[in-house]
Every structure is written in structure tokens, then in C-alpha cells.
Amino acid sequence: MKEQKRNKGDRGRVNQGGDAESVANLGKRGNRNRGTIPSGVGNLSRLTYLDLSSNNLSGYIPFEIGKLRSISELYLESNILTGSIPPSIGNLTDLSFLYLHKNKLSGSIPQQIGMLKSLYKLALSDNNLVGSLPPSIGNLSNLSVLRLYNNKISGSIPKEIEMLGSLEKINLSNNSLSGEIPASIGNLTKVNSLYLSANNFHGSIPQEIGKMRSLIDLELANANLSGLIPASIGNLKNLSYLYLHLNALSGFIPSGIGNLTNLIELFLQCNKLQGSIPWELGKLESLHQLILFNNSLSGFIPEEMNNLTSLVAFDVSENYLIGHLPQQVCLGGVLESFTAHDNYFTGPIPKSLKNCTGLYRVRLEHNQLIGNVSEDFGIYPNLDYLDLSGNKLIGELSSKWGQCHNLTNLRISNNNLSGELPSELGKATQLRVCDLSLNHLTGGIPKALGELKLLFKLMLNDNHLSGSIPPEMGMLSSLVHLNLAANNLNGSIPIWLRQCESLLELNLSVNRLSGGIPSEVGRLSFLQILDLSQNFLIGKIPKEVGNLKTLEKLTSLTISSSLEGPIPDNKAFREASFEAFRNNKGLCGNITSLE
């Protein structure tokens, strides 16, 4: 949380005498001034306020800054200052505000910083500071805000930090701090924000953290922490934000977290947590985000989770959870992201999802869910990503999906869908990926799919589609992956393929395509996977196919059919497997696999 400082703008107050030594306040904030801070600044001996922030000042902070013994506020942030913080800064014993953040300062924090016993706010973040935190920092008994994030500070947090009894905000995130988080940090009972994320600590979260009862925001993510989540964390009744993700925490989720009834965001993902989700989490009725993915959680989702009617994001994916999904997960109508993929869930799609019009992201793939996609889903004007692949869903694709005008990914592969592809799907003009493979879809490929100008992946393989490939698909100039294999498609390989110049994969195998291979395939200069096998193709392999400049990078080549004539003298063809040419009795040439 960023505090606002008073802004005196571009003004300085000078006494009646007008001599430089008598200037009390000098503000040149945000004027885009260039140049350096002159050493003569030290002659302004009565200066109490200096604001040179948000300019383009470069060079060093002059050593002479230490002569400003009357100064109480020094703002030099948001410049391009370099060099070290001068040790002479320790002479500024009346200093209350020291803002040096967002520069390019290097070197270590001078131990003389501990002499600034009047200091109230210290901001050195967003620099290139190295070295360890000086133990003398414990002398800053009046310090309320300590911001050192986004540096390269190393070593342990000094135990002297417990002496900072006035501290309210600590941000040491994104450094290289190591060692254990000191138990003495629990003595900082006035701290409401503690940010230690993105460091390299070892050991566990100290039990004493439960004594920091003023905490509203606790962020220890990506900090190399291990061990258990301390049960004492349940004492932090004022906590609104708890971020413990991207660590190696193990054991159970403490049931005491259910006491944190002010909690808005709970991030525990990417750890080694096990056991079941405690029912007490159902008491967190203010919770907006519950993120538990990529752990080893097991068991059922407790019925009490249906009480979380303020949820905006719910993510329990990549665990070992069983049973049913919470049926009332969108009862409050504010849910935007619902992800539970890669578990062992059974039972129906939550019934509250149908009218959950604010949904942006739904990922339920790789479970054993049942339900009818024709009935269980509604219209979602904000929906960007839907993946229901690898379940046991039935029903037909509704025309309603065409009304999801922001949908970029539609993935419902490997289910039991039936019926025809709705032509209205062509109205979902933001689609980039459409994967409906491994179902029981019938009928033809709608011409309207040619309206999906942004589509780069179309997977309709392993269905029962019939008819010819519509020429309108030649308008899909962004297409990179096209897989129509294992259907009942007939007609010839379309010459409009030349318009899909970005194709890396073309798989038309196991259909009823006839005629020859059109020379236009030779224009697909980025092609890496080409499979035309098990069709009724005849004639010769066009020389243009053999002349493709990138064909030597072909990772998969299969054209077995009833072709004849010479095989192109190209590395991809010479090194292709025997299976690639099976049933082509009329082919001849220097092929390694045929020798």
C-alpha cells in the first residue's frame, strides 16, 4: 500500500534576506530536470525539506548532503541516481522521511543509517543495493515504514529488527535474503503489512508470527519456505490477504484459518500440502479468491464451501480430490474463474454455473464429470477460456457458444458429444483454439468456421464428420495446426490450403479423400507434420512438395495411400519410416527404410 507524501510542487521558501543558506524548503518535483545534484547543496544549512523526485537527475548523491543537519524530509526518488548511499547520511539526525527508491543506487546500505533516530519512513526500494541489512537498523525506534523491496540484498534478517516497535509496514520482497525468518519478528505487534516474498530463506514460518495480531496483509510467497503452516496463524483475526504460495510447505491446511473471517484472498498453491480441505474454510464468507492448485490435497470438497458466495476465483486444480464439485459455487453470482482440472472429481457440472454470466475462465478438464453440455451451460459474454476435455460429458454443442464473443479457447475434446457442429460457432470471432476432437460429432464442417480469422488451432479429429472440407476454411490465414484425421471426409485435398501459409501441422489421415496431392501443398513452407495416410489418394507426389525448403525439418511424414512414381529426393522423404509409405506399391526411389 503506497502512502502519499505531501507535494510542495515547484516552490521554495526563502527568508527576507534571500541568501542561499536561509532556504528552508526546496521543491523541484516532476520537472524532468536533468544534470546532477551539486555538492553545493550542502551549503543550504537551514533546509528542512528537499524534493527533487521524478526528474532525470543522474550521478551520485553528493557526500555533502550530510551537511543538511536541519532537514526533516528528503525526497530523491524516481531519478537515475547511481553510486552508493553516502555514509554521511547518518548526520541527518532530524530526518523523518528518506525516499531514495526507483533509482540505480548500488553498494550496501551504510550502517550509519542507524543514526537516523527520527526516521519515520525509509524507502530504498527498486535499486541495485547489495550486501546485508545492517544490524544498526534496530536503532530506528520511530520507524513506521521500511521499504527495501526489488534490490539484491542478501544475508539474514538481523534479529535487531525486533527493536523496531513502531513499525507498521515492512517490505523486503524480491531480494536475496537467506537464513530463517527470525522468531523475534513476532514482537512487531503494530505491523499490519509484512512482505517477504521472492527471497531465499530456509526453514519454516515461525510460530511466533501468530503474535502479529495487527497483520492485515501477510505475503511470504516464493520464499523457499518449508515445514508446516503454523497453527498460530489462526490468531491473525484482522488478516485480509494471506499469500504462502510457491514454497515447499507440507502437512495439512490448519483448520484455524477458518477463524480469519476478514480474509479476502488465500493463496496456498504450488506447495506440498496434503490431507483434506478443512470444512472451516467454509466460514470465510468474505473470501474472494481461494487458490489451492498444485498440491497433494485429497478427499472431498466439504459441503460448507457452498457458503462462499463472494468467491471471484476458485482454483483447486492439480490435486487428488474426489467426489463432487461444490454445486453452489456461483450462488453469489460474482464468480469469474473456476478451475478444478486434473483431479478425480465425479458427478455433475455445478448447477449454479449455468447463470453465472460473469465467468471469464473455466477449466474442468481431466476429471470424470458427467452432464449434458446442451443443458448445463448458458451464455457468457466475458468468457475467455473453456476446457472440459477428458470427462464423460454428453449432449450436443449449443448455438449459444456463438454468443460468447470473447471466447478465445474452446476445448471439449475426449468426451461423448454428439450431433452436428453449430454454424453459429462462426460468430465466436475471437476464437484462437477450437479442440472438439475425440467425440462423436456428425454432419459436415460448417462453412461459417471460415469467419474465425484469428483461429490458429483447429482439432476436429476422431469424430464422425462427413462431406467435403469447405473452401471457406481457406480464409483461416492464421491457422497453424489443422487436424481433421479419423473422420469420414470425402472429396479432394483442397487447393485453398496454400492460403494457410502458417501451417505447421496438417493431418488429414484416415478419411475418404480421393484424387491427387495438390501441388499447392508445396507452398506450405513451415510444415513440420504432414499426414495424408489411409485415404484414397492416387497419382504422383508433386515435385513442389519435395522442393519445400523447410521440409528437411519435417518431424512427421506419412502419406501411405495408392500413390505412384518417384519419391522426392529430399532428406525428409529419404529418412521417413517404412510405415510412411505403406500401401503405395507404385512408389520408387532411394528410401532408407525400403532398402
C-alpha positions as CSV (number, residue, x, y, z in Angstrom):
1,M,0.0,0.0,0.0
2,K,1.6,3.2,-1.1
3,E,1.5,6.2,1.3
4,Q,1.1,9.6,-0.2
5,K,3.5,12.3,0.8
6,R,2.7,16.0,0.8
7,N,3.7,17.6,-2.5
8,K,5.0,21.1,-2.3
9,G,5.3,21.2,-6.1
10,D,7.8,23.6,-7.7
11,R,8.4,26.1,-5.0
12,G,11.0,27.1,-2.4
13,R,10.5,29.4,0.5
14,V,13.3,31.9,1.2
15,N,13.6,34.3,4.1
16,Q,13.7,38.0,3.7
17,G,17.5,38.1,3.5
18,G,17.5,35.9,0.3
19,D,20.8,34.2,1.0
20,A,21.1,30.5,0.0
21,E,21.9,29.4,3.5
22,S,18.5,30.6,4.6
23,V,16.4,28.4,2.2
24,A,14.1,26.3,4.3
25,N,12.1,24.4,1.7
26,L,13.1,23.5,-1.8
27,G,10.8,21.5,-4.2
28,K,11.5,20.7,-7.8
29,R,9.4,17.6,-8.2
30,G,8.5,16.2,-11.6
31,N,10.1,19.0,-13.7
32,R,12.1,16.5,-15.7
33,N,15.2,18.4,-14.7
34,R,18.5,16.8,-15.9
35,G,22.0,17.0,-14.6
36,T,23.4,16.1,-11.2
37,I,22.9,17.1,-7.6
38,P,25.6,19.7,-7.0
39,S,27.8,19.3,-4.0
40,G,26.9,22.9,-3.1
41,V,23.6,21.6,-1.9
42,G,25.4,21.1,1.4
43,N,25.6,24.8,1.9
44,L,21.8,25.1,2.4
45,S,22.3,24.6,6.1
46,R,18.8,25.6,7.2
47,L,17.0,23.4,4.6
48,T,14.3,21.3,6.2
49,Y,12.5,20.0,3.1
50,L,14.1,18.9,-0.2
51,D,12.1,17.3,-3.0
52,L,13.9,16.6,-6.3
53,S,11.9,13.4,-7.1
54,S,10.6,12.4,-10.5
55,N,13.2,14.2,-12.6
56,N,16.1,12.9,-14.7
57,L,18.8,13.5,-12.3
58,S,21.9,11.3,-12.7
59,G,25.3,10.9,-11.0
60,Y,26.0,10.3,-7.3
61,I,24.3,11.6,-4.2
62,P,26.9,14.0,-3.0
63,F,28.7,13.3,0.3
64,E,27.9,16.9,1.2
65,I,24.3,16.0,1.6
66,G,25.3,15.1,5.2
67,K,25.7,18.8,6.0
68,L,21.9,19.3,5.8
69,R,21.6,18.8,9.6
70,S,18.2,20.6,9.8
71,I,16.5,18.6,7.1
72,S,13.5,16.5,8.0
73,E,12.2,15.4,4.6
74,L,14.5,14.3,1.7
75,Y,12.8,13.0,-1.5
76,L,15.2,11.9,-4.3
77,E,13.1,9.0,-5.7
78,S,12.3,8.3,-9.3
79,N,15.5,9.6,-10.8
80,I,18.5,7.8,-12.3
81,L,21.0,8.3,-9.5
82,T,23.9,5.9,-9.3
83,G,26.7,5.1,-6.8
84,S,26.3,4.3,-3.1
85,I,24.3,5.9,-0.4
86,P,26.8,8.2,1.3
87,P,27.6,7.3,4.9
88,S,27.4,11.0,5.7
89,I,23.6,10.5,5.5
90,G,23.9,9.4,9.1
91,N,24.5,13.0,10.1
92,L,20.9,13.9,9.3
93,T,19.5,13.2,12.8
94,D,16.4,15.2,12.3
95,L,15.4,13.3,9.2
96,S,11.9,11.8,9.2
97,F,11.3,10.9,5.6
98,L,14.1,9.4,3.4
99,Y,12.9,8.4,-0.1
100,L,15.6,7.1,-2.4
101,H,13.6,4.5,-4.3
102,K,13.4,4.0,-8.1
103,N,17.0,4.9,-8.8
104,K,20.0,2.9,-9.8
105,L,21.8,3.1,-6.5
106,S,24.3,0.3,-5.7
107,G,26.6,-0.8,-2.9
108,S,25.3,-1.7,0.5
109,I,23.1,0.2,3.0
110,P,25.5,2.1,5.2
111,Q,25.5,1.2,8.9
112,Q,25.2,4.9,9.6
113,I,21.6,4.6,8.6
114,G,21.0,3.5,12.2
115,M,21.9,7.0,13.4
116,L,18.7,8.5,11.9
117,K,16.7,8.0,15.1
118,S,14.0,10.4,14.0
119,L,13.3,8.4,10.8
120,Y,9.6,7.6,10.3
121,K,9.6,6.3,6.7
122,L,12.6,4.7,4.8
123,A,12.1,3.8,1.1
124,L,15.1,2.4,-0.7
125,S,13.2,0.0,-3.0
126,D,13.8,-0.5,-6.7
127,N,17.5,0.0,-6.8
128,N,20.6,-2.3,-7.1
129,L,21.6,-2.4,-3.4
130,V,23.6,-5.4,-2.3
131,G,25.1,-6.6,1.0
132,S,23.2,-7.4,4.2
133,L,20.9,-5.4,6.3
134,P,23.0,-3.5,8.9
135,P,22.1,-4.5,12.5
136,S,22.1,-0.8,13.3
137,I,18.7,-0.6,11.6
138,G,17.4,-1.8,15.0
139,N,18.1,1.7,16.4
140,L,15.4,3.3,14.3
141,S,12.8,3.2,17.1
142,N,10.5,5.6,15.4
143,L,10.4,3.9,12.1
144,S,6.9,3.2,10.8
145,V,7.6,2.1,7.2
146,L,10.5,0.1,5.9
147,R,10.6,-0.5,2.1
148,L,13.6,-2.2,0.7
149,Y,12.0,-4.4,-2.0
150,N,13.4,-5.0,-5.5
151,N,17.0,-5.0,-4.6
152,K,19.8,-7.6,-4.3
153,I,20.1,-7.5,-0.5
154,S,21.5,-10.8,0.9
155,G,22.2,-12.4,4.3
156,S,19.8,-12.9,7.1
157,I,17.2,-10.6,8.6
158,P,19.0,-9.2,11.6
159,K,17.5,-10.2,15.0
160,E,17.7,-6.5,15.9
161,I,14.6,-5.9,13.8
162,E,12.6,-6.8,16.9
163,M,13.6,-3.5,18.3
164,L,11.5,-1.6,15.7
165,G,8.5,-1.4,17.9
166,S,6.8,1.4,15.9
167,L,6.9,-0.5,12.6
168,E,3.7,-0.8,10.7
169,K,4.8,-1.8,7.2
170,I,7.8,-4.0,6.2
171,N,8.5,-4.8,2.6
172,L,11.7,-6.8,1.9
173,S,10.3,-8.7,-1.1
174,N,12.3,-9.6,-4.2
175,N,15.8,-9.7,-2.7
176,S,18.3,-12.5,-2.0
177,L,17.7,-12.8,1.8
178,S,18.6,-16.1,3.3
179,G,18.6,-17.8,6.7
180,E,15.5,-18.3,8.7
181,I,12.8,-15.7,9.3
182,P,13.7,-14.7,12.9
183,A,11.2,-15.7,15.6
184,S,11.7,-12.3,17.1
185,I,9.7,-10.8,14.2
186,G,6.6,-11.8,16.2
187,N,7.4,-8.9,18.6
188,L,6.4,-6.4,15.9
189,T,2.8,-6.3,17.1
190,K,2.0,-3.0,15.3
191,V,2.9,-4.3,11.8
192,N,-0.1,-4.5,9.5
193,S,1.7,-5.4,6.3
194,L,4.6,-7.9,6.1
195,Y,6.0,-8.6,2.7
196,L,8.9,-11.1,2.5
197,S,8.1,-12.8,-0.9
198,A,10.7,-13.8,-3.5
199,N,13.6,-14.4,-1.3
200,N,15.8,-17.5,-0.5
201,F,15.0,-18.2,3.1
202,H,15.3,-21.7,4.6
203,G,13.3,-23.3,7.4
204,S,9.7,-22.8,8.4
205,I,7.4,-20.0,9.1
206,P,8.0,-19.2,12.8
207,Q,5.1,-20.0,15.2
208,E,5.6,-16.5,16.7
209,I,4.1,-14.9,13.6
210,G,0.8,-15.6,15.3
211,K,1.6,-12.8,17.8
212,M,1.5,-10.1,15.0
213,R,-2.2,-9.5,15.6
214,S,-2.3,-6.2,13.7
215,L,-1.5,-8.0,10.4
216,I,-3.8,-7.3,7.5
217,D,-1.5,-8.4,4.7
218,L,1.0,-11.3,5.1
219,E,2.9,-12.2,1.9
220,L,5.6,-15.0,2.2
221,A,5.3,-16.4,-1.4
222,N,8.2,-17.8,-3.4
223,A,10.5,-17.6,-0.4
224,N,11.9,-21.2,-0.2
225,L,10.0,-21.9,3.0
226,S,9.3,-25.5,4.2
227,G,7.7,-27.2,7.1
228,L,4.1,-26.7,8.3
229,I,1.9,-23.7,8.2
230,P,1.8,-22.7,11.9
231,A,-1.5,-23.2,13.6
232,S,-0.9,-19.8,15.3
233,I,-1.7,-18.2,12.0
234,G,-5.4,-18.6,13.1
235,N,-4.8,-15.9,15.7
236,L,-4.5,-13.2,13.0
237,K,-8.1,-12.1,13.1
238,N,-7.5,-8.9,11.1
239,L,-5.8,-10.7,8.2
240,S,-7.3,-9.9,4.8
241,Y,-4.5,-11.3,2.5
242,L,-2.5,-14.4,3.0
243,Y,0.0,-15.4,0.3
244,L,2.0,-18.5,1.1
245,H,2.2,-19.9,-2.5
246,L,5.3,-21.2,-4.4
247,N,7.1,-22.7,-1.4
248,A,7.6,-26.2,-0.2
249,L,5.2,-26.1,2.7
250,S,3.9,-29.5,3.8
251,G,1.4,-31.0,6.2
252,F,-2.3,-30.0,6.5
253,I,-4.0,-26.7,6.0
254,P,-4.6,-25.6,9.6
255,S,-8.3,-25.5,10.5
256,G,-7.6,-22.3,12.4
257,I,-7.5,-20.4,9.1
258,G,-11.3,-20.7,9.3
259,N,-11.1,-18.1,12.1
260,L,-9.8,-15.5,9.7
261,T,-13.2,-14.2,8.8
262,N,-11.9,-11.0,7.3
263,L,-9.8,-13.0,4.8
264,I,-10.3,-11.8,1.2
265,E,-7.5,-13.7,-0.7
266,L,-6.0,-17.0,0.3
267,F,-3.1,-18.3,-1.9
268,L,-1.6,-21.6,-1.0
269,Q,-0.9,-23.0,-4.4
270,C,2.3,-24.7,-5.5
271,N,3.3,-26.3,-2.2
272,K,3.3,-29.8,-0.9
273,L,0.2,-29.6,1.3
274,Q,-1.8,-32.8,1.9
275,G,-4.8,-34.0,3.6
276,S,-8.3,-32.7,3.0
277,I,-9.6,-29.2,2.7
278,P,-10.8,-28.2,6.2
279,W,-14.5,-27.6,6.4
280,E,-13.7,-24.5,8.5
281,L,-12.7,-22.7,5.3
282,G,-16.5,-22.5,4.6
283,K,-16.7,-19.8,7.4
284,L,-14.6,-17.4,5.3
285,E,-17.7,-15.7,3.8
286,S,-15.7,-12.6,2.8
287,L,-13.3,-14.7,0.7
288,H,-12.9,-13.5,-2.9
289,Q,-10.0,-15.8,-4.1
290,L,-9.3,-19.3,-2.9
291,I,-6.3,-20.7,-4.7
292,L,-5.1,-24.2,-3.8
293,F,-3.8,-25.7,-7.0
294,N,-0.7,-27.9,-7.4
295,N,-0.6,-29.5,-4.0
296,S,-1.3,-33.1,-2.9
297,L,-4.7,-32.4,-1.3
298,S,-7.1,-35.3,-1.2
299,G,-10.6,-36.3,-0.1
300,F,-13.9,-34.4,-0.7
301,I,-14.6,-30.7,-1.0
302,P,-16.6,-30.0,2.1
303,E,-20.2,-29.1,1.8
304,E,-19.5,-25.9,3.7
305,M,-17.7,-24.5,0.7
306,N,-21.1,-23.7,-0.8
307,N,-21.2,-20.8,1.8
308,L,-18.5,-18.9,0.0
309,T,-20.9,-16.7,-2.0
310,S,-18.4,-13.9,-2.5
311,L,-15.9,-16.0,-4.5
312,V,-14.5,-14.5,-7.6
313,A,-11.8,-17.1,-8.2
314,F,-11.8,-20.8,-7.1
315,D,-8.9,-23.0,-8.0
316,V,-8.3,-26.5,-6.7
317,S,-6.7,-28.0,-9.8
318,E,-3.8,-30.5,-9.9
319,N,-4.6,-32.3,-6.7
320,Y,-6.1,-35.7,-5.7
321,L,-9.6,-34.5,-4.9
322,I,-12.6,-36.8,-5.3
323,G,-16.3,-36.5,-5.1
324,H,-18.5,-33.7,-6.4
325,L,-17.7,-30.1,-7.2
326,P,-19.4,-27.6,-5.0
327,Q,-22.8,-27.1,-6.6
328,Q,-23.5,-23.6,-5.4
329,V,-20.0,-22.2,-6.2
330,C,-21.6,-19.3,-8.2
331,L,-24.6,-18.8,-5.9
332,G,-23.4,-15.2,-5.2
333,G,-23.2,-14.5,-9.0
334,V,-19.7,-13.0,-8.9
335,L,-17.6,-16.0,-9.9
336,E,-15.1,-15.2,-12.7
337,S,-12.6,-18.1,-12.6
338,F,-13.5,-21.7,-11.8
339,T,-10.7,-24.2,-12.2
340,A,-10.6,-27.7,-10.9
341,H,-8.8,-29.6,-13.6
342,D,-6.6,-32.7,-13.1
343,N,-8.3,-34.2,-10.2
344,Y,-10.7,-37.2,-9.7
345,F,-14.0,-35.4,-9.5
346,T,-17.1,-37.3,-10.4
347,G,-20.7,-36.2,-10.6
348,P,-22.4,-33.3,-12.3
349,I,-21.2,-29.9,-13.5
350,P,-22.2,-27.4,-10.7
351,K,-25.8,-26.3,-11.5
352,S,-25.0,-22.7,-10.4
353,L,-22.6,-22.3,-13.4
354,K,-25.5,-22.0,-15.9
355,N,-26.5,-18.5,-14.8
356,C,-23.0,-17.4,-13.8
357,T,-22.8,-14.8,-16.5
358,G,-19.5,-13.2,-15.2
359,L,-17.4,-16.2,-15.9
360,Y,-14.1,-15.5,-17.6
361,R,-12.2,-18.8,-17.2
362,V,-13.5,-22.4,-16.7
363,R,-11.1,-25.3,-16.6
364,L,-12.5,-28.7,-15.5
365,E,-10.6,-30.9,-17.8
366,H,-9.2,-34.4,-16.9
367,N,-11.8,-35.4,-14.4
368,Q,-14.7,-37.9,-14.6
369,L,-17.5,-35.4,-14.7
370,I,-20.9,-36.2,-16.1
371,G,-23.6,-33.9,-17.5
372,N,-25.1,-32.6,-20.7
373,V,-23.3,-29.7,-22.3
374,S,-26.6,-28.7,-24.0
375,E,-28.2,-28.1,-20.7
376,D,-25.5,-27.3,-18.1
377,F,-24.1,-24.1,-19.7
378,G,-25.5,-20.7,-20.5
379,I,-24.3,-17.6,-22.3
380,Y,-21.2,-16.0,-21.0
381,P,-20.3,-12.6,-22.6
382,N,-17.0,-12.4,-20.8
383,L,-15.8,-16.0,-21.2
384,D,-12.3,-16.2,-22.5
385,Y,-11.2,-19.8,-21.8
386,L,-13.3,-23.0,-21.5
387,D,-11.8,-26.5,-21.2
388,L,-13.9,-29.5,-20.4
389,S,-11.7,-32.1,-22.1
390,G,-11.2,-35.6,-20.8
391,N,-14.6,-36.1,-19.0
392,K,-17.7,-38.1,-19.6
393,L,-20.0,-35.3,-20.9
394,I,-22.8,-35.9,-23.4
395,G,-25.1,-33.8,-25.4
396,E,-24.8,-31.5,-28.4
397,L,-22.9,-28.3,-28.9
398,S,-25.3,-25.5,-28.4
399,S,-25.6,-22.5,-30.8
400,K,-25.2,-20.4,-27.6
401,W,-21.4,-20.8,-27.8
402,G,-21.5,-18.4,-30.8
403,Q,-22.8,-15.7,-28.4
404,C,-19.6,-15.9,-26.3
405,H,-18.0,-13.2,-28.3
406,N,-14.8,-13.0,-26.2
407,L,-14.1,-16.7,-26.2
408,T,-10.5,-17.5,-27.3
409,N,-10.2,-21.1,-26.3
410,L,-12.9,-23.8,-26.7
411,R,-11.7,-27.2,-25.7
412,I,-14.1,-30.1,-25.1
413,S,-12.1,-33.0,-26.5
414,N,-12.3,-36.6,-25.4
415,N,-15.9,-36.6,-24.2
416,N,-19.1,-38.2,-25.7
417,L,-20.5,-35.2,-27.5
418,S,-22.9,-35.9,-30.4
419,G,-24.8,-34.1,-33.0
420,E,-23.6,-31.5,-35.6
421,L,-21.2,-28.6,-35.3
422,P,-23.4,-25.5,-35.0
423,S,-22.8,-22.9,-37.7
424,E,-23.3,-20.2,-35.0
425,L,-19.8,-21.2,-33.8
426,G,-18.5,-18.9,-36.6
427,K,-19.8,-15.9,-34.6
428,A,-17.3,-16.5,-31.8
429,T,-14.8,-14.5,-33.8
430,Q,-12.2,-14.2,-31.1
431,L,-11.5,-18.0,-31.1
432,R,-7.8,-18.9,-31.3
433,V,-8.1,-22.6,-30.3
434,C,-11.0,-24.9,-31.0
435,D,-10.5,-28.5,-30.0
436,L,-13.5,-30.8,-30.2
437,S,-11.6,-34.0,-31.1
438,L,-12.3,-37.5,-29.8
439,N,-16.1,-37.2,-29.7
440,H,-19.0,-38.5,-31.7
441,L,-19.8,-35.4,-33.8
442,T,-21.6,-35.9,-37.1
443,G,-22.5,-33.9,-40.1
444,G,-20.4,-31.6,-42.2
445,I,-17.8,-29.0,-41.2
446,P,-19.8,-25.7,-41.2
447,K,-18.8,-23.1,-43.8
448,A,-19.1,-20.4,-41.0
449,L,-15.9,-21.6,-39.4
450,G,-14.2,-19.6,-42.1
451,E,-15.2,-16.5,-40.2
452,L,-12.8,-17.4,-37.4
453,K,-10.0,-15.3,-38.8
454,L,-7.9,-15.5,-35.6
455,L,-8.0,-19.3,-35.3
456,F,-4.6,-20.9,-35.2
457,K,-5.5,-24.4,-33.9
458,L,-8.5,-26.4,-35.1
459,M,-8.7,-30.0,-33.9
460,L,-11.7,-32.0,-35.1
461,N,-10.1,-35.3,-35.4
462,D,-11.6,-38.6,-34.3
463,N,-15.2,-37.8,-34.9
464,H,-17.7,-38.9,-37.5
465,L,-17.7,-35.8,-39.6
466,S,-18.6,-36.2,-43.3
467,G,-18.8,-34.3,-46.5
468,S,-16.0,-32.3,-48.1
469,I,-13.7,-29.7,-46.5
470,P,-15.4,-26.4,-47.1
471,P,-13.4,-23.9,-49.2
472,E,-14.3,-21.1,-46.8
473,M,-11.7,-22.5,-44.5
474,G,-9.1,-21.1,-46.8
475,M,-9.8,-17.8,-45.2
476,L,-8.2,-19.1,-41.9
477,S,-4.8,-17.4,-42.7
478,S,-3.7,-17.6,-39.1
479,L,-4.1,-21.4,-38.9
480,V,-1.0,-23.2,-37.5
481,H,-2.5,-26.6,-36.5
482,L,-5.2,-28.3,-38.6
483,N,-6.2,-31.9,-37.6
484,L,-9.2,-33.4,-39.3
485,A,-8.0,-37.0,-39.1
486,A,-10.1,-40.1,-38.5
487,N,-13.4,-38.8,-39.8
488,N,-15.5,-39.7,-42.9
489,L,-14.5,-36.7,-45.0
490,N,-14.6,-37.1,-48.8
491,G,-13.7,-35.1,-51.9
492,S,-10.2,-34.0,-52.8
493,I,-7.5,-32.3,-50.7
494,P,-8.4,-28.6,-51.2
495,I,-6.1,-26.4,-53.2
496,W,-7.0,-23.5,-50.9
497,L,-4.6,-24.9,-48.4
498,R,-2.0,-22.7,-50.0
499,Q,-3.7,-19.7,-48.3
500,C,-2.9,-21.2,-44.9
501,E,0.7,-20.3,-45.2
502,S,1.5,-20.6,-41.5
503,L,0.6,-24.3,-41.1
504,L,3.0,-26.3,-39.1
505,E,0.7,-29.4,-38.8
506,L,-1.6,-30.8,-41.5
507,N,-3.3,-34.1,-40.6
508,L,-6.0,-35.3,-43.0
509,S,-5.3,-39.0,-42.4
510,V,-7.9,-41.8,-42.1
511,N,-10.6,-40.2,-44.2
512,R,-12.1,-40.9,-47.6
513,L,-10.2,-38.2,-49.5
514,S,-9.5,-39.0,-53.2
515,G,-7.7,-37.6,-56.1
516,G,-4.1,-36.5,-56.1
517,I,-1.9,-34.5,-53.7
518,P,-2.2,-30.9,-55.0
519,S,1.0,-29.1,-55.8
520,E,-0.3,-26.3,-53.6
521,V,0.8,-28.3,-50.5
522,G,4.3,-27.4,-51.6
523,R,3.7,-23.8,-50.7
524,L,3.3,-24.6,-47.0
525,S,6.8,-23.7,-46.3
526,F,6.6,-24.0,-42.5
527,L,5.1,-27.5,-42.4
528,Q,6.6,-29.9,-39.8
529,I,3.9,-32.5,-39.6
530,L,2.2,-33.9,-42.7
531,D,-0.1,-36.9,-42.6
532,L,-2.2,-37.9,-45.6
533,S,-2.2,-41.6,-44.9
534,Q,-5.1,-44.0,-45.2
535,N,-7.1,-42.2,-47.8
536,F,-7.8,-43.0,-51.5
537,L,-5.1,-40.8,-53.0
538,I,-3.7,-41.5,-56.4
539,G,-1.1,-40.1,-58.7
540,K,2.4,-38.8,-58.1
541,I,3.8,-36.9,-55.2
542,P,4.2,-33.3,-56.7
543,K,7.8,-32.2,-57.0
544,E,6.8,-29.0,-55.3
545,V,6.3,-31.0,-52.1
546,G,9.9,-32.3,-52.4
547,N,11.2,-28.8,-53.0
548,L,9.9,-27.3,-49.8
549,K,12.9,-25.6,-48.3
550,T,12.0,-26.4,-44.7
551,L,10.9,-30.0,-45.4
552,E,14.1,-31.3,-44.0
553,K,12.9,-30.2,-40.6
554,L,9.7,-32.3,-41.0
555,T,9.2,-34.2,-37.8
556,S,6.4,-36.5,-39.1
557,L,5.7,-37.6,-42.6
558,T,3.0,-40.1,-43.5
559,I,1.5,-40.4,-47.0
560,S,0.7,-44.1,-47.3
561,S,-2.1,-44.5,-49.8
562,S,-2.2,-45.6,-53.5
563,L,0.4,-43.2,-54.9
564,E,2.9,-44.0,-57.6
565,G,6.0,-42.6,-59.3
566,P,9.3,-41.3,-57.9
567,I,9.7,-40.2,-54.3
568,P,11.2,-36.7,-54.0
569,D,15.0,-36.8,-53.3
570,N,14.7,-34.9,-50.1
571,K,16.1,-35.7,-46.6
572,A,12.6,-35.9,-45.0
573,F,11.5,-38.5,-47.6
574,R,14.8,-40.4,-47.7
575,E,14.7,-40.9,-43.9
576,A,11.0,-41.5,-43.5
577,S,9.9,-44.8,-41.9
578,F,8.5,-47.7,-43.9
579,E,5.1,-47.0,-42.4
580,A,5.1,-43.6,-44.0
581,F,4.8,-45.2,-47.5
582,R,2.9,-48.4,-46.7
583,N,0.4,-49.5,-49.4
584,N,2.0,-47.2,-52.1
585,K,3.1,-50.0,-54.4
586,G,3.8,-47.7,-57.3
587,L,6.3,-45.5,-55.5
588,C,10.0,-45.8,-56.2
589,G,13.2,-44.1,-55.1
590,N,16.2,-44.1,-52.7
591,I,14.4,-44.6,-49.4
592,T,16.5,-45.9,-46.4
593,S,13.6,-47.7,-44.8
594,L,12.9,-49.6,-48.0
595,E,16.4,-50.9,-48.5
